[in-house]
Amino acid sequence: MSKHGTWTVIFDDNNIVKRNGEFDTSNAKGYVCGGTDFWNQSKFSNLHAIQFTDDNADNDQVEFKDNSPNGSYDSSVHGDFQQFIDLWDASHLSYLQESWDLDNVEGETAEQKITRLGDRPTSYSS
């Protein structure tokens, strides 16, 4: 694929990569996420990868597994792209929570930890 979207979805790897907000091209963040029930949906059977930018001018590019030329993401066929963002957000929230849980200082009370780190993350939205 010649385009670098703000979101990249790689179907064979069950991988979703974010390149916007706090993650740009120099520190893009990807997660293997979702279960096989999600990735094995028939609507995805011919998709290799998606570069999604949602810029209203040239908002995406889809690479197919067969010899079809690259095309645009069709939400009427593949569903709203938000489904991929939601999976990434859930994976990132799990990462943030695990990082918070593991960031301990010996002898530190729960109150001191919250003062140092803030409350444990309970939500994340791209």
N, C-alpha and C positions, 0 to 999 in steps of 0.2 A: 504494500500500500504506500502511496506517495504522500499521503496526508497525515498530519499528527493532530488528532482531535484533542479536545479537552477531556474526553473519556475514550478509552480503548477497551474493547471487549474481545478476548481471544477465546474462542469456543472450545478448541481442543484442550486447552489448559484450564478451563473454568476460571479464567483470570479476568478481573476488571481493574483497570488502572485509571486513576484520577490525575489530571494535569490542570487543575484550576483551583481558585481559592488559595489556601495555604500551601498547595502543592503545585509547583510549576514544572516546566520541562527539565529543570536541573535537579528536582527532588520528587519526581512523580511517585505516587504511592499505589502499589497494586496488591490485591488480595486474591487468593484462590477462595472462592466463596460459592455458596449455594450448594444444594444437593443434586444428586443425579436426576431426581425427578424434574428439577428445574431445567437443567442443561439438556436433558434428553427429550424435551418436547419436540414434536414433529415440526413445529414452525421454525425451529432452528436447524433442522437437519442439513441444509445446504449452506449454512453460514460458517465462514472461516474466521472473519474478524470484522469489527466495526470501528471506525474512527468517527466519533460523534462530537460536533462542536456547538450545535444549536445556536448558530449565529444569524439565522434568517437569510443568509445570502447563499452560502454553500455549506449547509449544516451537517453534512455527514457523507461518509463513504463506506460502502459495504463490499467486502471481498467474499466471493462465493467459493465453495469447494469445487464445484464443477468448472467448466471452461467459460462460464458466462462472464461478460465484462463487468467490472465493478459498477455498482449502482448505488442508489440512495436507500437509506433506511425507510422502510414502509411500515409505519405503526399500525396500519389496518391489517397487515399480515403478521407482523412480528410482535405486536403489542407496544404499548407506550414505553419509550426508552427509560422512563422513571423506574421501571422494574429492576434495571441494572444498578441505577444509583441507589435504590433502596437496599439492595444486597450489599453493595460496597459500604454504605453507611452503617449497616448492622455489623459488618466485619470490623470496621474502624472503631465503632463503639466498644466492641469486645476487646480490641487491642488497647484502647485508652483505659478501659477498666482494669485489664490485666496489668498494664504498666503502673497504674495507681496502686493496685493491690500489692505489687512487688516492691514498690519504692518505700522501704522501711528504714528507719534509723533506730538503732538499738536504744532501748530505754524510752523511746518516744511514746507518748500517750496518743490515743485516738484524736483528742482535741488538738494536740500539737501537730499531728499529721495533717489535719484539716486546715490548720492555720498555715502550714508550710505549703501544701499542695492545692488547697481549695477542696470543695466537696468532691466526692467520687463521681465521675461522670455518669449520668443517667440517660443521656440522649445525645445524638449527633445528627445533624442534618446538613447535607451539602447545599 
